[in-house]
Amino acid sequence: MITFESVTYTYPNGITALREINLQINDGEMVAIVGGNGAGKTTLIRHINGLLKPSIGRVLVDGLDTRSASVAQLSRKVGIVFQNPDHQLFSENVEDEIKFGLKNFGFPEDIINKRVNWSLKFFDLEEYRKLSPLMLSGGEKKRLCLAAVLAWDPKILILDEPTVGQDFIQKERLSQIIKMLLTQGKTVIIVSHDIEFIWPLQPRMIIMSAGRIIADSPSELIFNNISLIKEAHLIKPQLVELYERLRVKPNKPFPNVYEARVWLMNKIRGR
Amino acid sequence: MYWVASGFLFQRVDSIIQRLDPRVRLSLSLMLFILALISDSAIKITITMLTIISLALISNIAKRMARTTLFSATFAILIFLINLLLDYGLITSLVLALRFIAIITSTSFFFLTTSPDELECVMKWFRLPQDIIFAFVTAVRFVPVLMMDALQIMDAQRSRGLELDKGRFYKRIKNLIPILVPLVISAVIRSSELAEAMEVRAYGATKKPTSLYVLKMSNKDKFVMIMSIILFIPTIYLYLFAC
């Protein structure tokens, strides 16, 4: 469980990026953090693994105070996949890149080999095992970063803008991976501007603006609030827009186009 | 680290010094540099340091200057300790350490008060080749960007369990590999992207491109220049022969 208790964070240059944040994220929850540029999303997630320590208040990760725990200690529980894969890839080959984190956390050699094999297979990277990570395409690099983090099996996974530079197929694949991680009881936190990607996952949505949380509720409720959407610089997902234009209101939100199609077809036939 | 890195970012501040022609600022910086170089006693270095601090305060760059001097302070401590160990005495060791800081701050005075655009104009005024000017100005612009990149890379690797401040000396050096490799790669990628962007915007299409900014000395600039030279010459004389 992650708890933010009245957290305020001011950067050394005097800019206050977080103001009085009170937040609780339970185990196994799927949370999407959205908001305009400079809203404080990245600053918020950097507090979870101790990269940033609160100026005021405290952050607890499974009862562990991030002010007193090291980043390495917290990272064993919290895996962050950063936006830019080029900021972390450095090894001679893909296999070593995945091994890096596992070695840092002191896993035994046989477990390391098992985890590497699992990650490569799961993320469809086996054929690149001995290839330099720098030779991979943008999407493959992103997958490798995710594989490298999931290899040490963190309890909480944070994805910072995971869909940037990904094609539709890769986004679908990522969506499936997130659903699978949720069935394993992991907590998944996504920071993204990509509403079309977030919406089908039906997460708990946290909307940030100017360092504050301005809304925290299930995604289906967020898009009914027009003033909130404007304040958070959000655009409605196309399905929500379609329901509105057709002046139909489903009794439950259909998160993906396949379910929505069945519902709409039945509606048309019924007429 | 962020605090230090942000010190290298150029910030346009409005002050009497910043409003001067960059060539005047360059001459002031050179004068301070020469004074720092020949300051070999406690009185001389105190005067030089006070002059630099006053100018930094007038130009509103004192805080940023302190940040950028943080690294050189480490070397200054080293200079002080080595000289102390070599029996040069406390005062001489202190003077030598302060002289090092004065040399660094006198040059950073110019770079902290001069934007890359103004720097380009000054270099053009010296009739340096366009390619060299562009390479130099780009390098200056890249320093803070690379520092910010380095911080982000450090965060990414620390999130993967890398502990930069633990272990013996050899391990700490080895731990820099996961930072340096992505840093060099991102710099190479960035520079090749910049080269392509410059080419598509017709860089090098004409041998003598026109300039957006043109330097012009006002009466105020000329006055400051003359006054500083009038003060500088007797000071040099006093530094070399009188005390």
Interface residues (C-beta under 8 A of the other chain):
Chain A: Y11 P12 N13 R46 N49 L51 S70 V71 A72 S75 R76 V78 G79 I80 F82 N84 D86 H87 Q88 L89 F90 F100 G101 N104 F105 L134 A148 V149 W152
Chain B: Y2 W3 S6 D149 Q152 I153 D155 A156 Q157 R158 S159 R160 G161 L162 E163 I177 P178 V181 P182 I185 S186 I189
